[in-house]
Amino acid sequence: MARPKKINTPLTELESDLIEAAEAMLAHSRGEEWTKDFKTTTYNVPDEVDVKEIRSSMHLTQEQFANFIGASVHAVRHWENGRRTPDGTARTLLCVLQNNPHAVLDALGQPNA
């Protein structure tokens, strides 16, 4: 099978980052030291989220919501009653649900739910 012709279009930032990561992995596998620093980005996850408001806006019971996000009903109840605080991963998911619930539905393969 013939190779497709190379088109001289500029690489996207993602493509450049992937090539750079591949080069770093190859250098590491050869025992070479990689000297270039990779760019990192820090995101701030809110310390508090209103779990009950998020759940209510989705018109779900505590049980349905817990099942949807992969948490226990007890955890959802504790979060809503203020006895516990969701960990960082759960707060991130809850923020996505609050701002763009369809992103989660799409990711789970249920875009029409």
DSSP file (Angstrom, degrees, kcal/mol; ACC not computed):
  #  RESIDUE AA STRUCTURE BP1 BP2  ACC     N-H-->O    O-->H-N    N-H-->O    O-->H-N    TCO  KAPPA ALPHA  PHI   PSI    X-CA   Y-CA   Z-CA
    1    1 A M              0   0    0      0, 0.0     2,-0.1     0, 0.0     0, 0.0   0.000 360.0 360.0 360.0 131.9    0.0    0.0    0.0
    2    2 A A        -     0   0    0      1,-0.1     3,-0.1     3,-0.0     0, 0.0  -0.436 360.0-113.1 -75.5 144.6    1.4    3.4   -1.0
    3    3 A R        -     0   0    0     -2,-0.1    -1,-0.1     1,-0.1     3,-0.1  -0.496  36.0-106.5 -73.0 145.1    2.1    6.0    1.6
    4    4 A P        -     0   0    0      0, 0.0     2,-0.1     0, 0.0    -1,-0.1  -0.408  43.0 -95.8 -68.6 151.4   -0.1    9.1    1.4
    5    5 A K        -     0   0    0      1,-0.1     2,-0.4    -2,-0.1    -3,-0.0  -0.417  40.6-112.2 -67.5 141.2    1.6   12.2    0.1
    6    6 A K        -     0   0    0     -2,-0.1     2,-0.5    -3,-0.1    -1,-0.1  -0.604  27.3-152.0 -77.1 129.6    2.9   14.5    2.8
    7    7 A I        -     0   0    0     -2,-0.4     2,-1.9     2,-0.1    -1,-0.0  -0.895  14.5-131.2-104.0 130.0    1.1   17.8    3.0
    8    8 A N        +     0   0    0     -2,-0.5    -2,-0.0     2,-0.0    -1,-0.0  -0.547  52.9 141.0 -83.9  78.2    3.0   20.7    4.3
    9    9 A T        -     0   0    0     -2,-1.9    -2,-0.1     1,-0.0     0, 0.0  -0.916  58.0 -99.7-114.7 146.8    0.6   22.1    6.8
   10   10 A P        -     0   0    0      0, 0.0     2,-0.1     0, 0.0    -1,-0.0  -0.319  41.1-111.5 -64.5 146.6    1.6   23.5   10.2
   11   11 A L        -     0   0    0      1,-0.1     2,-0.1     2,-0.1     0, 0.0  -0.471  27.4-118.6 -75.8 147.9    1.2   21.2   13.1
   12   12 A T     >  -     0   0    0     -2,-0.1     4,-2.4     1,-0.1     5,-0.2  -0.355  31.3-104.6 -74.8 167.5   -1.4   21.9   15.8
   13   13 A E  H  > S+     0   0    0      1,-0.2     4,-2.4     2,-0.2     5,-0.2   0.894 123.3  51.7 -61.1 -39.7   -0.1   22.5   19.3
   14   14 A L  H  > S+     0   0    0      2,-0.2     4,-2.5     1,-0.2    -1,-0.2   0.930 109.1  49.2 -63.5 -45.6   -1.4   19.1   20.3
   15   15 A E  H  > S+     0   0    0      1,-0.2     4,-2.2     2,-0.2    -2,-0.2   0.910 112.0  48.9 -61.1 -42.2    0.5   17.4   17.4
   16   16 A S  H  X S+     0   0    0     -4,-2.4     4,-2.4     1,-0.2    -1,-0.2   0.910 111.4  49.8 -62.4 -42.5    3.7   19.2   18.3
   17   17 A D  H  X S+     0   0    0     -4,-2.4     4,-2.3     2,-0.2    -2,-0.2   0.889 110.3  50.5 -64.0 -39.4    3.3   18.2   22.0
   18   18 A L  H  X S+     0   0    0     -4,-2.5     4,-2.3     2,-0.2    -2,-0.2   0.903 111.0  47.9 -66.6 -41.1    2.7   14.6   21.0
   19   19 A I  H  X S+     0   0    0     -4,-2.2     4,-2.4     2,-0.2    -2,-0.2   0.919 112.1  50.1 -64.5 -42.7    5.8   14.5   18.8
   20   20 A E  H  X S+     0   0    0     -4,-2.4     4,-2.1     1,-0.2    -2,-0.2   0.901 110.8  49.2 -62.4 -41.2    7.9   16.1   21.6
   21   21 A A  H  X S+     0   0    0     -4,-2.3     4,-2.3     2,-0.2    -1,-0.2   0.900 110.4  50.9 -65.5 -40.2    6.6   13.5   24.1
   22   22 A A  H  X S+     0   0    0     -4,-2.3     4,-2.4     1,-0.2    -2,-0.2   0.907 109.7  50.1 -63.7 -41.1    7.5   10.7   21.7
   23   23 A E  H  X S+     0   0    0     -4,-2.4     4,-2.4     1,-0.2    -1,-0.2   0.890 110.0  50.9 -63.7 -38.7   11.0   12.1   21.2
   24   24 A A  H  X S+     0   0    0     -4,-2.1     4,-2.3     2,-0.2    -2,-0.2   0.901 110.1  49.6 -64.9 -41.0   11.4   12.3   25.0
   25   25 A M  H  X S+     0   0    0     -4,-2.3     4,-2.4     2,-0.2    -2,-0.2   0.910 111.1  49.2 -65.0 -41.7   10.3    8.7   25.4
   26   26 A L  H  X S+     0   0    0     -4,-2.4     4,-1.5     2,-0.2     6,-0.2   0.916 111.0  49.8 -63.0 -43.3   12.7    7.5   22.7
   27   27 A A  H  <>S+     0   0    0     -4,-2.4     5,-2.8     1,-0.2     3,-0.3   0.916 111.5  49.1 -61.6 -42.5   15.5    9.4   24.4
   28   28 A H  H ><5S+     0   0    0     -4,-2.3     3,-1.5     1,-0.2    -2,-0.2   0.902 107.8  53.6 -63.2 -41.5   14.7    7.9   27.7
   29   29 A S  H 3<5S+     0   0    0     -4,-2.4    -1,-0.2     1,-0.3    -2,-0.2   0.784 108.4  50.7 -66.8 -25.5   14.6    4.4   26.2
   30   30 A R  T 3<5S-     0   0    0     -4,-1.5    -1,-0.3    -3,-0.3    -2,-0.2   0.417 120.9-110.0 -89.0   1.6   18.1    4.9   24.8
   31   31 A G  T < 5S+     0   0    0     -3,-1.5    -3,-0.2     1,-0.3     2,-0.2   0.602  72.9 140.3  81.8  11.3   19.3    6.0   28.2
   32   32 A E      < -     0   0    0     -5,-2.8     2,-0.4    -6,-0.2    -1,-0.3  -0.530  54.4-116.3 -86.3 155.3   19.7    9.6   27.1
   33   33 A E        -     0   0    0     -2,-0.2     2,-0.6    -3,-0.1    -1,-0.0  -0.773  19.2-141.9 -92.8 134.0   18.8   12.6   29.3
   34   34 A W        -     0   0    0     -2,-0.4   -10,-0.0     1,-0.1   -11,-0.0  -0.848  18.7-178.4 -95.9 122.7   16.0   14.8   28.1
   35   35 A T        +     0   0    0     -2,-0.6     2,-0.3     2,-0.1    -1,-0.1   0.632  47.2  98.9-100.6 -14.9   16.8   18.4   28.9
   36   36 A K        -     0   0    0      1,-0.1     2,-0.3     0, 0.0    -2,-0.0  -0.561  68.9-131.6 -78.5 135.2   13.7   20.3   27.6
   37   37 A D        -     0   0    0     -2,-0.3     2,-0.3     1,-0.0    -2,-0.1  -0.655  18.4-130.3 -84.0 139.3   11.1   21.2   30.2
   38   38 A F        -     0   0    0     -2,-0.3     2,-0.2     1,-0.1    -1,-0.0  -0.666  24.0-110.1 -88.9 145.7    7.5   20.4   29.4
   39   39 A K        -     0   0    0     -2,-0.3     2,-0.4     2,-0.0    -1,-0.1  -0.522  36.0-166.1 -71.6 135.7    4.8   23.0   29.8
   40   40 A T        -     0   0    0     -2,-0.2     2,-0.4     2,-0.0    -1,-0.0  -0.939   7.2-155.9-124.0 150.8    2.5   22.4   32.7
   41   41 A T        -     0   0    0     -2,-0.4     2,-0.5     2,-0.0    -2,-0.0  -0.983   5.8-150.9-126.1 136.7   -0.9   24.0   33.4
   42   42 A T        -     0   0    0     -2,-0.4     2,-0.4     2,-0.0    -2,-0.0  -0.908   9.4-164.2-108.9 133.2   -2.5   24.3   36.8
   43   43 A Y        -     0   0    0     -2,-0.5     2,-0.6     2,-0.0    -2,-0.0  -0.923  15.9-133.0-115.6 142.0   -6.3   24.4   37.2
   44   44 A N        -     0   0    0     -2,-0.4     3,-0.0     3,-0.0    -2,-0.0  -0.845  14.9-158.3 -97.6 120.2   -8.1   25.5   40.4
   45   45 A V        -     0   0    0     -2,-0.6    47,-0.1     1,-0.1    46,-0.0  -0.834  31.3-107.1 -93.8 130.0  -10.9   23.3   41.5
   46   46 A P        -     0   0    0      0, 0.0    49,-0.1     0, 0.0    -1,-0.1  -0.218  16.4-136.6 -57.2 145.0  -13.4   25.0   43.7
   47   47 A D  S    S+     0   0    0      1,-0.1     2,-0.4    44,-0.0    44,-0.0   0.806  88.3  35.7 -71.1 -29.2  -13.2   24.1   47.4
   48   48 A E        +     0   0    0     37,-0.1     2,-0.3    43,-0.0    -1,-0.1  -0.972  61.4 179.4-130.4 141.8  -17.0   23.9   47.6
   49   49 A V        -     0   0    0     -2,-0.4     2,-1.3    -3,-0.1     3,-0.2  -0.984  34.0-121.4-134.5 147.9  -19.7   22.8   45.2
   50   50 A D     >  +     0   0    0     -2,-0.3     4,-2.3     1,-0.2     5,-0.2  -0.701  32.3 178.6 -91.3  89.1  -23.5   22.8   45.8
   51   51 A V  H  > S+     0   0    0     -2,-1.3     4,-2.9     1,-0.2     5,-0.2   0.892  78.0  52.6 -60.6 -42.7  -24.2   19.1   45.2
   52   52 A K  H  > S+     0   0    0      1,-0.2     4,-2.9     2,-0.2    -1,-0.2   0.903 109.6  49.1 -63.0 -40.5  -27.9   19.4   46.0
   53   53 A E  H  > S+     0   0    0      2,-0.2     4,-2.4     1,-0.2    -1,-0.2   0.914 112.5  47.9 -63.8 -43.2  -28.3   22.2   43.5
   54   54 A I  H  X S+     0   0    0     -4,-2.3     4,-1.0     2,-0.2    -2,-0.2   0.943 114.9  45.3 -62.9 -47.7  -26.4   20.3   40.8
   55   55 A R  H ><>S+     0   0    0     -4,-2.9     5,-1.6     1,-0.2     3,-0.7   0.925 113.7  49.5 -62.3 -45.3  -28.5   17.1   41.4
   56   56 A S  H ><5S+     0   0    0     -4,-2.9     3,-1.5     1,-0.2    -1,-0.2   0.881 105.7  56.3 -62.8 -38.6  -31.7   19.1   41.5
   57   57 A S  H 3<5S+     0   0    0     -4,-2.4    -1,-0.2     1,-0.3    -2,-0.2   0.765 107.1  50.5 -65.8 -22.9  -31.0   20.9   38.3
   58   58 A M  T <<5S-     0   0    0     -4,-1.0    -1,-0.3    -3,-0.7    -2,-0.2   0.464 110.4-126.5 -91.2  -2.3  -30.6   17.5   36.6
   59   59 A H  T < 5 +     0   0    0     -3,-1.5     2,-0.3    -4,-0.3    -3,-0.2   0.898  61.6 140.0  59.0  44.4  -34.0   16.4   38.1
   60   60 A L      < -     0   0    0     -5,-1.6    -1,-0.2     4,-0.0    -2,-0.1  -0.894  52.4-123.6-118.3 148.2  -32.5   13.3   39.6
   61   61 A T     >  -     0   0    0     -2,-0.3     4,-2.8     1,-0.1     5,-0.2  -0.336  38.3-102.3 -73.4 168.2  -33.1   11.6   43.0
   62   62 A Q  H  > S+     0   0    0      1,-0.2     4,-2.6     2,-0.2     5,-0.2   0.906 124.8  49.6 -59.4 -40.5  -30.1   11.1   45.3
   63   63 A E  H  > S+     0   0    0      2,-0.2     4,-2.3     1,-0.2    -1,-0.2   0.929 112.2  46.1 -65.3 -45.8  -30.0    7.4   44.2
   64   64 A Q  H  > S+     0   0    0      2,-0.2     4,-2.3     1,-0.2    -2,-0.2   0.916 114.7  48.1 -62.1 -43.2  -30.1    8.2   40.5
   65   65 A F  H  X S+     0   0    0     -4,-2.8     4,-2.3     2,-0.2     6,-0.2   0.918 110.4  51.0 -65.0 -44.2  -27.5   10.9   40.9
   66   66 A A  H  X>S+     0   0    0     -4,-2.6     5,-2.6    -5,-0.2     4,-0.9   0.921 112.2  47.1 -59.5 -44.5  -25.2    8.6   42.9
   67   67 A N  H  <5S+     0   0    0     -4,-2.3     3,-0.4     1,-0.2    -1,-0.2   0.900 110.6  53.5 -62.7 -41.1  -25.5    5.9   40.3
   68   68 A F  H  <5S+     0   0    0     -4,-2.3    -2,-0.2     1,-0.2    -1,-0.2   0.884 116.1  36.5 -63.0 -41.4  -24.8    8.4   37.5
   69   69 A I  H  <5S-     0   0    0     -4,-2.3    -1,-0.2    -5,-0.1    -2,-0.2   0.460 112.7-112.9 -95.0  -0.5  -21.6    9.8   39.0
   70   70 A G  T  <5S+     0   0    0     -4,-0.9     2,-0.3    -3,-0.4    -3,-0.2   0.834  75.5 121.8  76.3  32.4  -20.4    6.4   40.3
   71   71 A A      < -     0   0    0     -5,-2.6    -1,-0.3    -6,-0.2     2,-0.2  -0.746  65.9 -98.0-118.7 168.7  -20.7    7.3   44.0
   72   72 A S     >  -     0   0    0     -2,-0.3     4,-1.9     1,-0.1     5,-0.1  -0.531  26.5-121.8 -83.6 156.4  -22.6    5.8   46.9
   73   73 A V  H  > S+     0   0    0      1,-0.2     4,-2.6     2,-0.2     5,-0.2   0.874 115.1  57.4 -62.0 -36.7  -26.0    7.2   47.9
   74   74 A H  H  > S+     0   0    0      1,-0.2     4,-2.6     2,-0.2    -1,-0.2   0.902 104.5  50.7 -62.3 -40.7  -24.5    7.7   51.4
   75   75 A A  H  > S+     0   0    0      2,-0.2     4,-2.6     1,-0.2    -1,-0.2   0.932 110.5  48.8 -62.7 -45.5  -21.7    9.9   49.9
   76   76 A V  H  X S+     0   0    0     -4,-1.9     4,-2.6     1,-0.2    -2,-0.2   0.918 112.3  48.9 -61.0 -43.6  -24.2   12.1   48.1
   77   77 A R  H  X S+     0   0    0     -4,-2.6     4,-2.2     1,-0.2     6,-0.2   0.926 111.7  48.7 -61.9 -44.5  -26.3   12.4   51.3
   78   78 A H  H  X>S+     0   0    0     -4,-2.6     5,-1.7     1,-0.2     6,-1.4   0.900 112.2  49.1 -62.8 -41.0  -23.2   13.4   53.3
   79   79 A W  H ><5S+     0   0    0     -4,-2.6     3,-0.8     1,-0.2    -2,-0.2   0.930 112.8  46.7 -63.3 -45.2  -22.2   15.9   50.7
   80   80 A E  H 3<5S+     0   0    0     -4,-2.6    -2,-0.2     1,-0.2    -1,-0.2   0.834 113.9  47.8 -68.4 -32.0  -25.6   17.5   50.5
   81   81 A N  H 3<5S-     0   0    0     -4,-2.2    -1,-0.2    -5,-0.2    -2,-0.2   0.464 112.1-118.5 -87.8  -1.6  -25.9   17.6   54.3
   82   82 A G  T <<5S+     0   0    0     -3,-0.8    -3,-0.2    -4,-0.6    -4,-0.1   0.582  82.1 118.7  78.3   9.7  -22.4   19.1   54.7
   83   83 A R  S   <S+     0   0    0     -5,-1.7     2,-0.3    -6,-0.2    -4,-0.2   0.786  82.1  18.9 -77.2 -26.8  -21.1   16.2   56.8
   84   84 A R  S    S-     0   0    0     -6,-1.4    -2,-0.3    -9,-0.1    -1,-0.1  -0.936  71.1-135.0-138.3 161.7  -18.4   15.5   54.1
   85   85 A T        -     0   0    0     -2,-0.3    -6,-0.1    -3,-0.1   -37,-0.1  -0.962  30.9-110.8-117.3 134.4  -16.8   17.3   51.2
   86   86 A P        -     0   0    0      0, 0.0   -37,-0.0     0, 0.0   -10,-0.0  -0.309  38.3-113.0 -58.9 145.6  -16.3   15.7   47.8
   87   87 A D     >  -     0   0    0      1,-0.1     4,-2.9     4,-0.0     5,-0.2  -0.167  38.2 -89.2 -71.9 176.3  -12.7   15.0   47.0
   88   88 A G  H  > S+     0   0    0      1,-0.2     4,-2.2     2,-0.2     5,-0.1   0.867 126.6  50.1 -57.7 -41.9  -10.9   16.8   44.2
   89   89 A T  H  > S+     0   0    0      2,-0.2     4,-2.2     1,-0.2    -1,-0.2   0.927 113.2  45.7 -64.6 -44.4  -11.8   14.4   41.5
   90   90 A A  H  > S+     0   0    0      1,-0.2     4,-2.8     2,-0.2    -2,-0.2   0.902 111.6  52.4 -65.6 -40.5  -15.5   14.4   42.5
   91   91 A R  H  X S+     0   0    0     -4,-2.9     4,-2.3     2,-0.2    -1,-0.2   0.888 108.4  51.7 -62.5 -37.7  -15.5   18.2   42.7
   92   92 A T  H  X S+     0   0    0     -4,-2.2     4,-2.1    -5,-0.2    -2,-0.2   0.949 111.7  45.6 -62.9 -48.1  -14.1   18.4   39.2
   93   93 A L  H  X S+     0   0    0     -4,-2.2     4,-2.6     1,-0.2    -2,-0.2   0.911 112.1  52.1 -60.1 -42.6  -16.8   16.1   37.9
   94   94 A L  H  X S+     0   0    0     -4,-2.8     4,-2.2     1,-0.2    -1,-0.2   0.874 107.8  51.7 -63.6 -37.0  -19.5   18.0   39.7
   95   95 A C  H  X S+     0   0    0     -4,-2.3     4,-2.2     2,-0.2     5,-0.2   0.897 109.8  49.4 -65.5 -40.0  -18.2   21.3   38.2
   96   96 A V  H  X S+     0   0    0     -4,-2.1     4,-3.6     1,-0.2     7,-0.2   0.935 111.5  49.4 -63.7 -44.6  -18.4   19.8   34.7
   97   97 A L  H  < S+     0   0    0     -4,-2.6    -2,-0.2     1,-0.2    -1,-0.2   0.885 111.7  49.5 -61.1 -38.0  -21.9   18.6   35.5
   98   98 A Q  H  < S+     0   0    0     -4,-2.2    -1,-0.2    -5,-0.2    -2,-0.2   0.897 122.9  30.2 -67.8 -40.1  -22.9   22.0   36.7
   99   99 A N  H  < S+     0   0    0     -4,-2.2    -2,-0.2     1,-0.2    -3,-0.2   0.764 140.5   5.7 -94.2 -27.8  -21.5   23.9   33.7
  100  100 A N    >X  +     0   0    0     -4,-3.6     3,-1.6    -5,-0.2     4,-0.8  -0.431  58.5 170.2-157.2  73.4  -21.9   21.3   30.9
  101  101 A P  H 3> S+     0   0    0      0, 0.0     4,-2.0     0, 0.0     3,-0.4   0.791  79.1  65.7 -60.3 -26.9  -23.8   18.2   31.8
  102  102 A H  H 3> S+     0   0    0      1,-0.2     4,-2.9     2,-0.2     5,-0.2   0.791  91.6  63.4 -67.0 -25.6  -24.0   17.1   28.2
  103  103 A A  H <> S+     0   0    0     -3,-1.6     4,-2.1    -7,-0.2    -1,-0.2   0.907 106.5  43.7 -62.8 -40.7  -20.2   16.7   28.1
  104  104 A V  H  X S+     0   0    0     -4,-0.8     4,-1.9    -3,-0.4    -2,-0.2   0.918 113.7  50.1 -70.5 -43.5  -20.5   13.9   30.7
  105  105 A L  H  <>S+     0   0    0     -4,-2.0     5,-3.1     1,-0.2    -2,-0.2   0.921 111.9  48.4 -60.6 -43.6  -23.4   12.4   28.9
  106  106 A D  H ><5S+     0   0    0     -4,-2.9     3,-1.5     1,-0.2    -1,-0.2   0.920 109.9  52.0 -61.2 -44.0  -21.5   12.5   25.6
  107  107 A A  H 3<5S+     0   0    0     -4,-2.1    -1,-0.2     1,-0.3    -2,-0.2   0.822 109.3  50.2 -63.8 -30.9  -18.4   10.9   27.3
  108  108 A L  T 3<5S-     0   0    0     -4,-1.9    -1,-0.3    -5,-0.1    -2,-0.2   0.394 119.1-111.3 -87.8   3.4  -20.6    8.1   28.6
  109  109 A G  T < 5S+     0   0    0     -3,-1.5    -3,-0.2    -4,-0.2    -2,-0.1   0.766  90.9 107.0  76.0  24.4  -22.1    7.4   25.2
  110  110 A Q    > < +     0   0    0     -5,-3.1     3,-1.8    -6,-0.2    -4,-0.2  -0.438  29.8 155.1-129.7  58.9  -25.5    8.7   26.1
  111  111 A P  T 3  S+     0   0    0      0, 0.0    -5,-0.2     0, 0.0    -1,-0.1   0.714  74.8  48.6 -64.1 -20.4  -25.8   12.0   24.3
  112  112 A N  T 3         0   0    0      1,-0.2    -6,-0.0    -7,-0.1   -10,-0.0   0.355 360.0 360.0-100.7   6.7  -29.6   11.9   24.2
  113  113 A A    <         0   0    0     -3,-1.8    -1,-0.2   -11,-0.1   -11,-0.0   0.504 360.0 360.0 -73.4 360.0  -30.2   11.0   27.9
